[in-house]
Amino acid sequence: MAARLFTERERAYCDGRGDPAAHYAARFAAKEAAAKALGRWLRWQEVEIANDPSGRPRLLVHGEAAALAGVSEGNQLIVSLSHSRDYAVASVLLVGPQEIACPDENLPPESVWT
């Protein structure tokens, strides 16, 4: 089942940990969260969780999932994973390339943050 759901890189990472099941569960949750962020179900291996050199998880999308996410247009998928012995959770955000305004730009001049 792991070969059907996870990429070779994901399996190598999880199998190299002390508690592989917790790491697999978190990655499974991230794949489900990515599908929900994109609004439709995806092929399991088109969504991959990899770690950067510091250990931070990154969500990589391939094939149809990449097109659906709009990564070529500058969109990003941000992933957060967490797990304990009994539970695993993940969140995925789809972030567009638009500029984010400073919070105080929309306030009248006399407004004060408190």
mmCIF file of the C-alpha atoms, coordinates in Angstrom:
data_MODEL
# 
_entry.id   MODEL 
# 
loop_
_atom_site.group_PDB 
_atom_site.id 
_atom_site.type_symbol 
_atom_site.label_atom_id 
_atom_site.label_alt_id 
_atom_site.label_comp_id 
_atom_site.label_asym_id 
_atom_site.label_entity_id 
_atom_site.label_seq_id 
_atom_site.pdbx_PDB_ins_code 
_atom_site.Cartn_x 
_atom_site.Cartn_y 
_atom_site.Cartn_z 
_atom_site.occupancy 
_atom_site.B_iso_or_equiv 
_atom_site.pdbx_formal_charge 
_atom_site.auth_seq_id 
_atom_site.auth_comp_id 
_atom_site.auth_asym_id 
_atom_site.auth_atom_id 
_atom_site.pdbx_PDB_model_num 
ATOM 1   C CA . MET A 1 1   ? 0.000   0.000  0.000   1.00 0.00 ? 1   MET A CA 1 
ATOM 2   C CA . ALA A 1 2   ? 2.849   2.411  0.772   1.00 0.00 ? 2   ALA A CA 1 
ATOM 3   C CA . ALA A 1 3   ? 4.171   2.055  -2.788  1.00 0.00 ? 3   ALA A CA 1 
ATOM 4   C CA . ARG A 1 4   ? 0.767   3.062  -4.176  1.00 0.00 ? 4   ARG A CA 1 
ATOM 5   C CA . LEU A 1 5   ? 0.267   6.087  -1.909  1.00 0.00 ? 5   LEU A CA 1 
ATOM 6   C CA . PHE A 1 6   ? 3.772   7.485  -1.406  1.00 0.00 ? 6   PHE A CA 1 
ATOM 7   C CA . THR A 1 7   ? 6.705   8.368  -3.631  1.00 0.00 ? 7   THR A CA 1 
ATOM 8   C CA . GLU A 1 8   ? 10.028  6.615  -3.299  1.00 0.00 ? 8   GLU A CA 1 
ATOM 9   C CA . ARG A 1 9   ? 11.484  9.689  -1.554  1.00 0.00 ? 9   ARG A CA 1 
ATOM 10  C CA . GLU A 1 10  ? 8.599   9.744  0.962   1.00 0.00 ? 10  GLU A CA 1 
ATOM 11  C CA . ARG A 1 11  ? 8.977   6.045  1.700   1.00 0.00 ? 11  ARG A CA 1 
ATOM 12  C CA . ALA A 1 12  ? 12.733  6.387  2.213   1.00 0.00 ? 12  ALA A CA 1 
ATOM 13  C CA . TYR A 1 13  ? 12.194  9.282  4.622   1.00 0.00 ? 13  TYR A CA 1 
ATOM 14  C CA . CYS A 1 14  ? 9.441   7.575  6.646   1.00 0.00 ? 14  CYS A CA 1 
ATOM 15  C CA . ASP A 1 15  ? 11.141  4.174  6.763   1.00 0.00 ? 15  ASP A CA 1 
ATOM 16  C CA . GLY A 1 16  ? 14.302  5.833  8.086   1.00 0.00 ? 16  GLY A CA 1 
ATOM 17  C CA . ARG A 1 17  ? 12.505  7.222  11.158  1.00 0.00 ? 17  ARG A CA 1 
ATOM 18  C CA . GLY A 1 18  ? 12.064  5.576  14.554  1.00 0.00 ? 18  GLY A CA 1 
ATOM 19  C CA . ASP A 1 19  ? 8.275   5.540  14.191  1.00 0.00 ? 19  ASP A CA 1 
ATOM 20  C CA . PRO A 1 20  ? 7.543   5.296  10.450  1.00 0.00 ? 20  PRO A CA 1 
ATOM 21  C CA . ALA A 1 21  ? 3.772   5.041  10.941  1.00 0.00 ? 21  ALA A CA 1 
ATOM 22  C CA . ALA A 1 22  ? 3.516   8.531  12.449  1.00 0.00 ? 22  ALA A CA 1 
ATOM 23  C CA . HIS A 1 23  ? 5.460   10.038 9.537   1.00 0.00 ? 23  HIS A CA 1 
ATOM 24  C CA . TYR A 1 24  ? 3.380   8.165  6.967   1.00 0.00 ? 24  TYR A CA 1 
ATOM 25  C CA . ALA A 1 25  ? 0.183   9.311  8.696   1.00 0.00 ? 25  ALA A CA 1 
ATOM 26  C CA . ALA A 1 26  ? 1.250   12.974 8.624   1.00 0.00 ? 26  ALA A CA 1 
ATOM 27  C CA . ARG A 1 27  ? 2.099   12.745 4.927   1.00 0.00 ? 27  ARG A CA 1 
ATOM 28  C CA . PHE A 1 28  ? -1.192  11.035 4.174   1.00 0.00 ? 28  PHE A CA 1 
ATOM 29  C CA . ALA A 1 29  ? -3.008  13.860 6.004   1.00 0.00 ? 29  ALA A CA 1 
ATOM 30  C CA . ALA A 1 30  ? -1.046  16.417 3.944   1.00 0.00 ? 30  ALA A CA 1 
ATOM 31  C CA . LYS A 1 31  ? -2.064  14.748 0.674   1.00 0.00 ? 31  LYS A CA 1 
ATOM 32  C CA . GLU A 1 32  ? -5.712  14.900 1.743   1.00 0.00 ? 32  GLU A CA 1 
ATOM 33  C CA . ALA A 1 33  ? -5.329  18.541 2.827   1.00 0.00 ? 33  ALA A CA 1 
ATOM 34  C CA . ALA A 1 34  ? -3.761  19.400 -0.555  1.00 0.00 ? 34  ALA A CA 1 
ATOM 35  C CA . ALA A 1 35  ? -6.702  17.851 -2.373  1.00 0.00 ? 35  ALA A CA 1 
ATOM 36  C CA . LYS A 1 36  ? -9.093  19.914 -0.273  1.00 0.00 ? 36  LYS A CA 1 
ATOM 37  C CA . ALA A 1 37  ? -7.083  23.105 -0.843  1.00 0.00 ? 37  ALA A CA 1 
ATOM 38  C CA . LEU A 1 38  ? -7.237  22.503 -4.601  1.00 0.00 ? 38  LEU A CA 1 
ATOM 39  C CA . GLY A 1 39  ? -10.889 21.515 -4.578  1.00 0.00 ? 39  GLY A CA 1 
ATOM 40  C CA . ARG A 1 40  ? -10.654 18.034 -6.054  1.00 0.00 ? 40  ARG A CA 1 
ATOM 41  C CA . TRP A 1 41  ? -9.102  14.650 -5.521  1.00 0.00 ? 41  TRP A CA 1 
ATOM 42  C CA . LEU A 1 42  ? -5.614  14.088 -6.912  1.00 0.00 ? 42  LEU A CA 1 
ATOM 43  C CA . ARG A 1 43  ? -3.414  11.161 -7.826  1.00 0.00 ? 43  ARG A CA 1 
ATOM 44  C CA . TRP A 1 44  ? -1.585  10.146 -4.663  1.00 0.00 ? 44  TRP A CA 1 
ATOM 45  C CA . GLN A 1 45  ? 1.940   10.352 -6.050  1.00 0.00 ? 45  GLN A CA 1 
ATOM 46  C CA . GLU A 1 46  ? 1.369   13.731 -7.739  1.00 0.00 ? 46  GLU A CA 1 
ATOM 47  C CA . VAL A 1 47  ? 1.468   15.282 -4.258  1.00 0.00 ? 47  VAL A CA 1 
ATOM 48  C CA . GLU A 1 48  ? 4.742   14.743 -2.429  1.00 0.00 ? 48  GLU A CA 1 
ATOM 49  C CA . ILE A 1 49  ? 6.104   15.874 0.919   1.00 0.00 ? 49  ILE A CA 1 
ATOM 50  C CA . ALA A 1 50  ? 9.848   16.490 0.875   1.00 0.00 ? 50  ALA A CA 1 
ATOM 51  C CA . ASN A 1 51  ? 12.069  18.089 3.473   1.00 0.00 ? 51  ASN A CA 1 
ATOM 52  C CA . ASP A 1 52  ? 14.435  20.962 2.812   1.00 0.00 ? 52  ASP A CA 1 
ATOM 53  C CA . PRO A 1 53  ? 17.982  20.770 4.284   1.00 0.00 ? 53  PRO A CA 1 
ATOM 54  C CA . SER A 1 54  ? 16.794  22.263 7.594   1.00 0.00 ? 54  SER A CA 1 
ATOM 55  C CA . GLY A 1 55  ? 14.114  19.552 7.919   1.00 0.00 ? 55  GLY A CA 1 
ATOM 56  C CA . ARG A 1 56  ? 11.164  21.828 7.107   1.00 0.00 ? 56  ARG A CA 1 
ATOM 57  C CA . PRO A 1 57  ? 8.510   19.985 5.079   1.00 0.00 ? 57  PRO A CA 1 
ATOM 58  C CA . ARG A 1 58  ? 7.724   21.239 1.581   1.00 0.00 ? 58  ARG A CA 1 
ATOM 59  C CA . LEU A 1 59  ? 4.774   20.224 -0.548  1.00 0.00 ? 59  LEU A CA 1 
ATOM 60  C CA . LEU A 1 60  ? 5.717   19.367 -4.118  1.00 0.00 ? 60  LEU A CA 1 
ATOM 61  C CA . VAL A 1 61  ? 3.109   18.842 -6.818  1.00 0.00 ? 61  VAL A CA 1 
ATOM 62  C CA . HIS A 1 62  ? 3.646   17.097 -10.126 1.00 0.00 ? 62  HIS A CA 1 
ATOM 63  C CA . GLY A 1 63  ? 1.614   16.543 -13.293 1.00 0.00 ? 63  GLY A CA 1 
ATOM 64  C CA . GLU A 1 64  ? -2.067  17.425 -13.181 1.00 0.00 ? 64  GLU A CA 1 
ATOM 65  C CA . ALA A 1 65  ? -1.813  18.530 -9.546  1.00 0.00 ? 65  ALA A CA 1 
ATOM 66  C CA . ALA A 1 66  ? 0.825   21.141 -10.485 1.00 0.00 ? 66  ALA A CA 1 
ATOM 67  C CA . ALA A 1 67  ? -1.382  22.481 -13.273 1.00 0.00 ? 67  ALA A CA 1 
ATOM 68  C CA . LEU A 1 68  ? -4.399  22.596 -10.980 1.00 0.00 ? 68  LEU A CA 1 
ATOM 69  C CA . ALA A 1 69  ? -2.422  24.403 -8.274  1.00 0.00 ? 69  ALA A CA 1 
ATOM 70  C CA . GLY A 1 70  ? -1.196  26.988 -10.766 1.00 0.00 ? 70  GLY A CA 1 
ATOM 71  C CA . VAL A 1 71  ? 2.432   26.704 -9.679  1.00 0.00 ? 71  VAL A CA 1 
ATOM 72  C CA . SER A 1 72  ? 3.597   27.980 -13.081 1.00 0.00 ? 72  SER A CA 1 
ATOM 73  C CA . GLU A 1 73  ? 1.600   31.174 -12.399 1.00 0.00 ? 73  GLU A CA 1 
ATOM 74  C CA . GLY A 1 74  ? 3.418   31.745 -9.118  1.00 0.00 ? 74  GLY A CA 1 
ATOM 75  C CA . ASN A 1 75  ? 1.028   30.056 -6.695  1.00 0.00 ? 75  ASN A CA 1 
ATOM 76  C CA . GLN A 1 76  ? 2.565   28.228 -3.745  1.00 0.00 ? 76  GLN A CA 1 
ATOM 77  C CA . LEU A 1 77  ? 1.345   25.417 -1.559  1.00 0.00 ? 77  LEU A CA 1 
ATOM 78  C CA . ILE A 1 78  ? 2.432   25.720 2.057   1.00 0.00 ? 78  ILE A CA 1 
ATOM 79  C CA . VAL A 1 79  ? 2.243   22.667 4.296   1.00 0.00 ? 79  VAL A CA 1 
ATOM 80  C CA . SER A 1 80  ? 2.339   22.176 8.045   1.00 0.00 ? 80  SER A CA 1 
ATOM 81  C CA . LEU A 1 81  ? 2.625   18.690 9.567   1.00 0.00 ? 81  LEU A CA 1 
ATOM 82  C CA . SER A 1 82  ? 2.310   17.536 13.131  1.00 0.00 ? 82  SER A CA 1 
ATOM 83  C CA . HIS A 1 83  ? 2.107   14.133 14.715  1.00 0.00 ? 83  HIS A CA 1 
ATOM 84  C CA . SER A 1 84  ? 2.256   12.389 18.033  1.00 0.00 ? 84  SER A CA 1 
ATOM 85  C CA . ARG A 1 85  ? 2.146   8.733  18.887  1.00 0.00 ? 85  ARG A CA 1 
ATOM 86  C CA . ASP A 1 86  ? -1.626  8.585  18.378  1.00 0.00 ? 86  ASP A CA 1 
ATOM 87  C CA . TYR A 1 87  ? -2.534  11.432 16.006  1.00 0.00 ? 87  TYR A CA 1 
ATOM 88  C CA . ALA A 1 88  ? -1.352  13.089 12.808  1.00 0.00 ? 88  ALA A CA 1 
ATOM 89  C CA . VAL A 1 89  ? -2.616  16.343 11.296  1.00 0.00 ? 89  VAL A CA 1 
ATOM 90  C CA . ALA A 1 90  ? -1.687  18.502 8.343   1.00 0.00 ? 90  ALA A CA 1 
ATOM 91  C CA . SER A 1 91  ? -2.748  21.828 6.887   1.00 0.00 ? 91  SER A CA 1 
ATOM 92  C CA . VAL A 1 92  ? -2.187  23.064 3.357   1.00 0.00 ? 92  VAL A CA 1 
ATOM 93  C CA . LEU A 1 93  ? -2.588  26.640 2.163   1.00 0.00 ? 93  LEU A CA 1 
ATOM 94  C CA . LEU A 1 94  ? -2.762  27.664 -1.493  1.00 0.00 ? 94  LEU A CA 1 
ATOM 95  C CA . VAL A 1 95  ? -1.178  31.116 -1.698  1.00 0.00 ? 95  VAL A CA 1 
ATOM 96  C CA . GLY A 1 96  ? -1.362  33.271 -4.808  1.00 0.00 ? 96  GLY A CA 1 
ATOM 97  C CA . PRO A 1 97  ? 1.359   35.601 -6.040  1.00 0.00 ? 97  PRO A CA 1 
ATOM 98  C CA . GLN A 1 98  ? -0.603  38.804 -5.352  1.00 0.00 ? 98  GLN A CA 1 
ATOM 99  C CA . GLU A 1 99  ? 0.994   41.496 -3.247  1.00 0.00 ? 99  GLU A CA 1 
ATOM 100 C CA . ILE A 1 100 ? -0.175  41.642 0.359   1.00 0.00 ? 100 ILE A CA 1 
ATOM 101 C CA . ALA A 1 101 ? -0.983  45.128 1.634   1.00 0.00 ? 101 ALA A CA 1 
ATOM 102 C CA . CYS A 1 102 ? 0.324   46.355 4.967   1.00 0.00 ? 102 CYS A CA 1 
ATOM 103 C CA . PRO A 1 103 ? -2.393  46.071 7.642   1.00 0.00 ? 103 PRO A CA 1 
ATOM 104 C CA . ASP A 1 104 ? -2.535  49.825 8.302   1.00 0.00 ? 104 ASP A CA 1 
ATOM 105 C CA . GLU A 1 105 ? -2.895  50.906 4.652   1.00 0.00 ? 105 GLU A CA 1 
ATOM 106 C CA . ASN A 1 106 ? -6.682  50.619 4.825   1.00 0.00 ? 106 ASN A CA 1 
ATOM 107 C CA . LEU A 1 107 ? -7.140  52.532 8.058   1.00 0.00 ? 107 LEU A CA 1 
ATOM 108 C CA . PRO A 1 108 ? -8.093  56.192 8.314   1.00 0.00 ? 108 PRO A CA 1 
ATOM 109 C CA . PRO A 1 109 ? -5.120  58.412 9.267   1.00 0.00 ? 109 PRO A CA 1 
ATOM 110 C CA . GLU A 1 110 ? -6.376  58.993 12.807  1.00 0.00 ? 110 GLU A CA 1 
ATOM 111 C CA . SER A 1 111 ? -6.683  55.275 13.581  1.00 0.00 ? 111 SER A CA 1 
ATOM 112 C CA . VAL A 1 112 ? -4.386  53.803 16.181  1.00 0.00 ? 112 VAL A CA 1 
ATOM 113 C CA . TRP A 1 113 ? -3.547  50.152 16.753  1.00 0.00 ? 113 TRP A CA 1 
ATOM 114 C CA . THR A 1 114 ? -4.226  49.126 20.311  1.00 0.00 ? 114 THR A CA 1 
# 
